[in-house]
Amino acid sequence: MKRLERPCRLMRCTLSIMAVVASIIGQVGADTLQTAPARPDVAARMTPDGLAYSVYSSGFSCTDWTGDLQRHRWTANGSNSRQWSARERNQGARLNIRIADTTADSGLKPFTWDNLDNEQQSILHRNPEAASALPDGRGRERLEYILGERQHEGTGQAPFRQRASMIGAIHNASPVLVSPPPYLAHLADAIENREPRDSYRSYDGFRQSPSGTGPRRQRLYIGANDGMLHGIDAETGLAEFAFIPSAVMANLYRLTDRRLGANQPAFFVDGSPVVRDAYFGDVIGWRSVLVGTLGAGGRALFALDITDPDAIRLLWEFDDSAEQGDPDLGYSLPRPEIVRLHSGQWAVLQGNGPGSHHARAALLVIDIRSGRLLAKLTTPSTDASPNGLGSVRAADNNSDGLADYAYAGDLQGNLWRFDLIPTGRPARESETDPLAPSSIGPVQPSDFKLAYQASPLFSAHDAQGRRQPILLPPTLIRHPEGLGYLILLGTGRRPIGQDETEPAPDASLYAIHDRKTKGQATRQSDTGARRSNLLSQYLGTGQGPSHDEPPAAHRGWKLDLPTEGAGTGGQIIAGMTRHHHTLLFSSQSHDPLACTNESPARIHAIDARNGGRIEKIAPDSGHTAAVALESTGAGFTLASGGMLFVNVGSSITGYDLSEEIDPVQRQSWMMLPEGYR
């Protein structure tokens, strides 16, 4: 079947989509880029024919551990063309690399031999292919190799690894597009200028000229497994900036190893950067801040002031040392969450991840301007196994721009709520918004605490009783009856270092009802959700479930993913996305790093409110609301206008979700709040 001329309606053309994807896979060669859980990023603009999209997607090569970032243009009439490839645009480039320098005003200095200290130089002298990585005196050559020198690749005596790209493998890191500041000025000003003052620097002025020199040009930032965060011009694809975090310096010598590949990977800057605008006080005003993580590459995160792309500043680095971080920081796999706190600071909410020194789960609250640890909330252990906190999702219950709560899961399968406000205060009769700053009063980071008397809101186990780790960020939706949240969470992705030969727990998707979200006191007895009192849903090929059980019997819903063999275990491999009442998520039953197509990745669409089938699927197809993508990754992004873009091999596929859908039958169930009359 030929590629569709127009984007199709997702649930009306499941069979067509599968045929198109099959034809794409038939063209994939051994050196084609593999896709991974990384999501594309999308910019949309209006044209006379409708919305046109620039889609930025990434991938990696199995053979030489290099990567690529590509720009595709997707027009309103359904045409799709590749605009550039960073691999092709930067073949002969010498990279503009910076490293940390605490004595410089910018916190950065060029990556040159003379700018390295003795220890850093000795590290680059190490030969990764020698026994015990004994030194070979080729440190300068390795530095030049990292900068882009090609003369020692694959030729001569003792060659370095040959590369098809100057950019390393992009596996878990998703690109982020930084354009002109995105907030609505009146909403941003309402956060920081609640009581108007003359010294306040307005967001509107920041939008017009972030650095004082006019509008900001677009740039992409992405982490790669070549030791760098890259900054790439969004229009040209040219590499303009790169930063090597201090925590990966000790492993840079490994980049010349000819054995590197999917079967022997080396991770460096493998996490997705997060960018938000934050207010740094009336003297400095608004700034655009990027927080980056190493993912599987190490125990560290960092923050860059990227307000001016031509004058980037390193704000701080945070690692697992007591001097420059906290020993409870593990591998920085969790995605950072940037929020404005009731205590007045802009902060990073960071799950500490797996592999920390104390092997426990903790929420780290880090000041975004200084990198100072404002608070650390450590969870009690519910199991003897090593633990770590996953990605965090903040909740702003009253939409005033301030984070009230935070939710995260851990490796032992527990869902935790963290209160970022004092709770249990008696409400005043005149009070209309119990979460407003005027109602709460002064807040200090020392007021933050674990909710429900330090008990988990829910503990996830599969049908065999095995704990299901929760590493991905939860998704929040308002409860259908308006009381509290449904916390949607996916399980199954293996933490780093787990024995791949051990049977993995089956993966599940859960929705857990958190009822007390307006500053009330919480008790352990308020939790209540158990696997036994969740409504069970399933993925199948019939018309979908239709349950009419009493609502009071359920504290949420669960959906177990089917397995493809004993002990294989499914994985929900990327964060979930909501489109109105539809929840989209991707799953795969094997390691997404693998370079085979033995196990398909699938994107599923279900009703977020009840876990049931969505209201309309492909007519007469007999299939569930899932799109099977025969590829090694299922990174997807939902863009404005209802377009869903998916990474497939070396191309982008788009589906239109914007059509209104009508009910075809009663949809399973409704949950009523406790005490509902």
N, C-alpha and C positions, 0 to 999 in steps of 0.2 A: 504494500500500500504506500502511496506517496505521502509525503508530509502534508499535514492539514494546511489548507490555504488560509484558514481563519482559526483563531483560538476557539476551542470547542467548549461547550458547557460540560463541566467536569462529570456530573452525574448522569449525563445523557449519552456519553460516548466512551464508556469504559472499555468496550471491546476495541474501538478504534484507537484509543490511546495505547492499549497493549500491543496492537499490531504495529503502530508507528514506532514504539520503543523497540520492538523486536527487530524492525528493519534497521534501526540505528545500531543496535548491538551487533548485527551481522556485519557492519562495516568497521567494527572496532579492531584495531591491530594490537600487537604486543606492546608498542611504545605509546599507545594512546593514553592520555591523562586519565587517571582513575579519580572518580569523585569520592568524597568522604562525607561525614556528617556536616561539614561546613556549609553554611547557608550563603547563597548569593546576596548581594545588596542591590538595591534598585533605586533609581531616580526617575521620577515621572514629570512630564511637562505636557501642557495642553497644546494641541495643534488644530488647524481647521478641520481635520478628519477625526479628532478625538485624542485620547491620551496616547502619547508615545513614551516608551520606556528605554532607559539605558540600564542594562542588567550586567552586573560585575560578578563573575563566577571564578572559582579557583579549583585546583586539582593538583595531583602529584604523579610523578612517573615512578613505576615500580623498579625500573632497571637502573636508574642512576641517582635516585633520591633527590630529584629536582622538582620544581613546581612551575606553575604558570598562573597568571591572573589575566582574565580576558574581559573585554567589553563587547556586549552584544546590543544591537539596537532592535527593539521590537516595536513595530508601528501599529497603529489602530486597525489597519487592514490585515494584520496577521503576518506580515513579512518579518523575517528574522535574519539579520546579517551580522557577522562579526566585524567589529570596528578596529580592534587591535588586540595583540597578544603581547604581554609584557616580556615573555620569553624571547619573542622575535625582536621587539623594539630595543632590547638592552643587550644584545649579543656581544657587542664590542665595548660595552660601557665599563667605566671604572666607577665603582659605587662610592657615594658620599657618606661615609660611615662615621658615626660619633660614638664615643664611650663616655662614661661618667667622669667628671672632674669636680670635686667638691670645692676647689679654690676658684673656679671660674664663675662669673656672674650668671652665665647660662646653665651652669652645672654640667657642661659638655665640652669635649675637646675632640679633635680629629683622631681617627684610628691610624696612627703611624707607629713605626718601630720606636722612635725616640720618645713617644708619649706613653710607652708601656714601662711599668716598673720591672725590676729584676725577676720577680716571681712570675709575672705575666709573660715575659720573654722566655723564661725557662719552660713554661707550659707549651708554648708554640714550638719549641725545639723537640718535643716528644713525637716519636714515630708511632702512629696508631697501629701499624701492621707489624711492629716488632714485639718480641716477647717482653711483657711488662711495660710496654710503651717506652722503651729505652730511648734516650735522646739521640738525634742524628745531626744536630747542628743546622737544621734547615728552617729555623724559626722565621727568618725574614721572608723566605720563599713562601711559607704557609701564610704569612700575613698578606703578601702580595696576591696570593691565590684567593684569599677571602675578599680582597678588594676588587677582584675581577681579572687578574693576570691569568692568561691561558697557556703560556708556553710550556709549563711542566705537566700538562694534562695528558695522560695516556701515551706519552712518547718518551724515549730515552730510558736511562737506567733509573730504577726506583721511581716510577711516575706517580703523580697524584691522580685522584679520582677524576675521570672525565665527566664533564657536565654538559647537558643540552641546554641549560638555562643558568643565568646568573642568580636566579631566585631558587631557594631551597624548597623542599617538599612542603606543600601546604596541606595539612591533614585535618586537624580539628579547628584551626583558626578560620573564622569567617571575615571577609573584608568589611570595613566600615567606611562609608562615604561621608566626608566632612565638607559641607557646603556652607553657604551663609547661615548664620545662627537661626535655628528653627522655631524657637518659642514664639507664642503670641505675646507681644510686649505687655499688654495690660495684665495678663495672667502672671508673667514673670515678675512684674513690678509689684503685684499684689502680695507675692511671697516675701520680698525683701523690703518693701516700703509700705508696710501696713499702716504705720503712722507717718504720713508724709514729712520729709525733711529735705532741706535745701541741698545738703551734701550728697544726697543719693545720686548715683550714676544710672540713668535710665537704661532699660534694655533696648528701647527703640534706637537710641544712639549707637549702642553696641551692634545691633543688627545691621545698621547702615554702614558702619566702618569698624569692624572688630579691633583692628590694630591702629586705627587713626589714619590709614592711607587708602581708604576706599573699600569697596566690596571685596570679600575674600574669594579667591578662586578655589575650585573644587580639587580635593586630593583624597586619594584612597590610602587607608592604613591597614596593614595586614601582617600578622606574625608568620614566620616561616622557620622551617627546621634547618636553616643555615646560620642560626645564632642571632637573627636580626628581626626587629620590627621594621618594615619597609613603608616608606611614604612614596606613592606613585601618582603622578599627575593624571587626573581623571580624563582629561581630553586627549592626551598624547600617549599615555602608557609608559612614559619615561620615568625611570627610578630617580627620585630627587633627594631622598633622605633615607638614612638607615640608622638604627640605634641598637647597639649590642648591650644588653643588660649585664651588670657586673656578675650576676649569679651564673651566667653561662660561660664566662671567660675560661673557667677551668677545663672545659671540654671542647674548646674551639679547635684544638689540634686534630680532633677526630674527623673534621670535615674533609680532609684529604684521603681518608680511608677508601680504597677502591671496593671494599666489600659492602659499603653502605647500600641499602635498598630495603624493600618491604620485608625481606626475610631477616635483615639485620639493620633495623632502623636506629636512628639517633635523634632524640627529640631535644629541641632547644627553646624556641619561642612558639609554642604550639597552642597557645590560648587566643581566643578572640578578644581584640581590644574593645573597650566600651568608651564612648565619648558623650559627655554632657557639658552644658554650660553651668557654671557655678559662680556665686558672688563671693568675691574676696575682700569685701569691705569697701567703704566709701573712697578710700585713697586709690585703690586699684580698680575696683568695679568688677564687671563681669569678665570671666575668662572661659575659654573652651579647654577642657581637660580630658586627656586620654589616659585611661587606666589599662595597663597591659598585664598579662599573666604569662607564665611559662607553660602552663598546662602540664603535660607529662615531662616537660623539660627541666623541672626543678621546683624548688620551694621558694618562690619569690614573686612579687608583683612590683610595678613601678608606675609612676604618674608623670606625664609630660604636659606642659602648657603648650598647646598647639594653636593658640589664638592667631598668631601670625605664622603661616607656613614657612616663611623665610627667616624666622627668628625663634625657633623652638627652644624651650627651656626644660631641663630636667627638674622636676619638683622634688621627687624623693624616690628612693628604692626601699622596699620592705622585704625582709627575708626571715629565715628561721633562727637568726642569732638573737641573743638577748640585747646586744648593742644596737642593732639596726632593724629590729623587728620583734618577733616573739617565737619561742621554741614550739608553740602549739601550731605554727603554720606548717602544713604538709605540702604535698604537691598541689600547685595552684590550678587544679582542674576546674574548680567551681568558677562560674562567671561572676565578676564583680557587679554589684548593684550600687549605683550612685544616687544618693537621696539628700534631701534637706531635712534635718532633724528638728524636733521641737526644742532641743537644747540650743539651737542657734547655728550650729555648724553644718556645712555641707560635708558629707562623709561617704566612705566606701563601706558597704556591708559585704564582708567576705567570709564565705564558708571556709573553714581551715583545710578541708580536703583530706585525702588519705595520706598515710605515711608520715605523720608528724612524730616528733620525738616522744610525746606522751601517749600517742595512739588513742586520743579521745576526740570527741566532737566539740567544736567551739565556734561561736560567731565572733568575728573580729570586726570592730567598728573603728575605722581609721579616718582621721581628719584628712580631707582631700587636699588641703593647702600645704600642710606641714608633714604629713605622713606619721603623725603621732597617734599612738593607740589610745583612743578615747575610752573604750570599754571592751571587755572580753567576757562573753557569756558562755560558760562551759556546761555541757549537758551531763547529767548523771549517766553512767553506763548501764545498759539493760542487758548486756551480754558480755561474755569473756573475750570475744573476738575483737581485733583492732577496729577502731572507729574513726570517723572523720565526717565533718559536715559538708553537704553538697551545696549547690548553687542556691542563692537566696532570692526570694521575691518579696518586695516591700508592698505594703497595703496602705493606701491613703483613703480612709473610709469616707471622709467628708469632702474630698476633692479640693482641699485648700493648698496643695503643693507640699505638705509636710507628711513624712512617713509616720504612721501610727503603730503599725505592727510589721513584723517580718516573719516569713515562713521558710522553712528549709527541711529537707530530709537528711538522713545520714546513712552510713554504710550498713548499719544494723537494721535498717528498714523503718526507722522511727520518723514520724512527721512532728516537727516542733514549731511552736509559735513563740516569738520573742516580742515582749511588750516594750515599745520604745516611748511609752508615756507612763506616768503613774496611773495605776488602775485601782478601782474600788472606792474612789472618792464619792461621797454622797452628792447627788445632783441637786442643784437649786431649782426651785419652782419656776423661776423666770428663764431658766436655761433652755435654749432651743437647739444648741449644737454642743453636745458634751465633749467633743474632740477639738473644739476651737481653742486656740491659745488663751483667749480670755476666760474660758471655762476651766482649762487645765491648770493655768498658772505657771510659775517658773519651773523649768525642767532641767535637770543635770544628767549627764551620761551615767552617773551612779544610780539614777532611778530606773535604768533599763533592767529588765529581768526576764526570766523564763516564765511563760504563762502556765496556768493550770497546775500551780504548785510544783513546778519543774517536772511535770509528767508529760509524756508525748500525747499529742492529739490523736494519734493513730499509730499502730505498728503493723507493717505489711509482711505477710507470710503467704507463700503459695499454698496450693491445696495439699501439698505434702508436709507443710509446716516449716519449710525452709525460709529463712529471712530473705527479703527482697531488698537489695540496696537501692537507695534513692539518691542519685547524684545530680539529676537534671533539675532545673528550676521549676517549681510549681507554677501552675496557671490559676488565676483567681477569676471567678465570675460571681456576680451577685446571686444570692439564692433566689429561685423563681418567685418565692413569696415575700422577698424583700428583707428577710431577717438574716443578717450575716452573710458569709461567703460559702461557696463550694470551692474547696481546694482540690484542684486537679493535679495528680501526680503520676508519673510513669516510672516503672522500675525495670531492672534487668541489665542495665549496662554494667559490665564488669569493672571494678576499680583497678587501678594500676597495681601490678605485682601479684594479682590473684592467680592461682594455679589454673591454667587453662585446661588441664586434664581433669579437674574436678567437675562433677556435674553442676551445671549452673541452675539456679532456681528459675522456674518459669516466670515470664514477665507478665505484669498486669498493669492495667490502668485503673486508678481509683479516683473517686470524688468523695471528699469528706466534708461534712457540714460543720463549720465553725459558727456557732450561734451567738457567741458573746463578743461583739466587735464594736461596742460603743462605750468602752472605758469601764465596763463592769468588772468587779472582782471575779476571779475564776478559781474553781476548786478541781481537784483531781477527779472527783465524781462527775464533773460536767463533761468529761471527754466522751465516753460512751460508744464511740464507733469501733466496731469489731468486724472482722471478715464475715462473721455469722449473721450480722444484722445489716449487711449491705445488700442492695438489690443486685442480683446476678444478671449480667448481660453476656452476650457471646457474639463471636464473628462466625457467620455461616453463609450458606448460599440460598437460604430461603427468604421469606418476606420479612424476617426480623421478629424480635420478641414483642409480645404484647402482654404486659403484666398489669393486673388490677389488684395487687395485694394491698392491704391496709397501709397507708402512708406512715402511720406511727411506728410501724415495724422496721423502718429503714432509716439509717443515719447517713446515707449516701448510696453510691453504686460502685460496682466493680466489674471489670471486663478482663478476663484472662486471655492472653494471646495464645493461639495454637502453636505447638512446637512441630519441628520437622524431623523428629526422631528422638529416641530416648536420650535424655540428658543434654539435648542441644540447647534448650532454653532460648526464648526470644529475647530481643533487646529493643527497647525504645531508645533510639540512638541519637536523638536530637530533641531540643526543646519543642514544646507544643505551641500551636498558633490557633487563635480563635477567630472565626469569621461569623459575626452575629451569633447565632446559637449553634453553629457548627464548629466542632473541634477537629483540627487536622494534626496528625502526628505520623511519624515514620518509624518503621520497625524493621529489624533484620535479625536473622537467627545465627549469624556468624560474625566474626571480627570484621568491622568495616575497613580495617587496614589491609585485609587480604586482597591479592591481585587476581582473584578468580571470580567468575560469575556463577558460582555453584549455588548460591543462596540469594534469592531475590530480596531487594529492599522494597517495601511497600509504603505508600502514603494512604492512610485511612482517614475517613471522614465520618464522624458520628455526632449525635446530638449531645452537646456538652451538658445539658441540664439533667439528662437521665441515662446517658450511655447507650441509648438505643439507636436504631437506624435513623438516618436523616429522612426528611419527609418525601424526597423524590430521588430515585437513582435511575441508572440507565434503563429505560423501558424495555421489557421483554428480554433483558440480558440474563436474568437469573443470578446475577453476581451481587456480592456485597458492595457496600460503598467503600471500596478500596481500589487504588490504582496500583497495579503491580509494575514495578520498575526493575527490569532485569539488569541491575548495575550494582557496583560495590559501594554505592553511597546514595543517600536520599536527602541531601540538603535542599531545603525549599524555603521560599520567602513569599509571603502574601503582601502584595503591593497595593497602593491606592487604586481605586477603581475595581477592586475585586479580582485582580489578576494573580494567579498562582504561578510562580516560576520555579522550575526544578532543574538541578544539575543532573545531566545525563551524559556520561562520557565526556567528550570534548564539546558538547553543545548545550543549549538551553532549550527547554520545552516550556510552553506557557499554556495555562488553562484559565478560562474565564468563569469565575464563581459569582458574578454580580447579579445573575438573574434571580428574581424573587421566586421562591418555591412554595407551593400550596400543600396543605396537609392532604395525605391520601387515606389516612385512617387515624384512629386514636393512637397516641404515642405513649405507650407503656404506663407512665405513672407520674405522680406529683408528690413532692415532699412538703409536708406542712410543719411549721415551726412548733416547738414544744409549747403547750398552752394555747394553741390556736383555737379560736371559737368562730 
